[in-house]
Amino acid sequence: MKLLVYRKKSRTDQYLNFSFRHPLNHKLAVIRTLLERCYSIVTEHDDQKKEEEHVAKALSNCGYPPWTIDRVKQDIV
């Protein structure tokens, strides 16, 4: 059975902006939550890669630098 992350058509992919004055651990928790959802729900490796790319693009649009995503991936794996 193939499972993917479901998103409503009205989903905007707006997350906590990286430039906002929140602690870094809050911002990293946003990434961790999205990636853990990816790894726990998505069943096929290729689909996980697509979901990771989607998450990275959405977070990039919210100002997250690439090192933040890499840091969280290292902690999860």
C-alpha positions, 0 to 999 in steps of 0.5 A: 500500500502506497502512502503519501502526505495529503495536502488540501488544494487550499494549502499555502505552505506558510510556516514560521518565517526564519527572519521572525524573532523566535528562538532557533529551536522553534524554527528547527522544530518546524523542520523536524515536524515536517520531515518526521511526518515525511519519514513516518507516513510516506512509504516509498523511498522515491516519494520520500525524496519528492516530499523532502524536496517539497518541504525544502522548497516551502521552507526556502520560500519562508527564508530558511537557509539550506543548512537548517534542513541539513542539520535537522536531517542529521539529527533525525537519521 
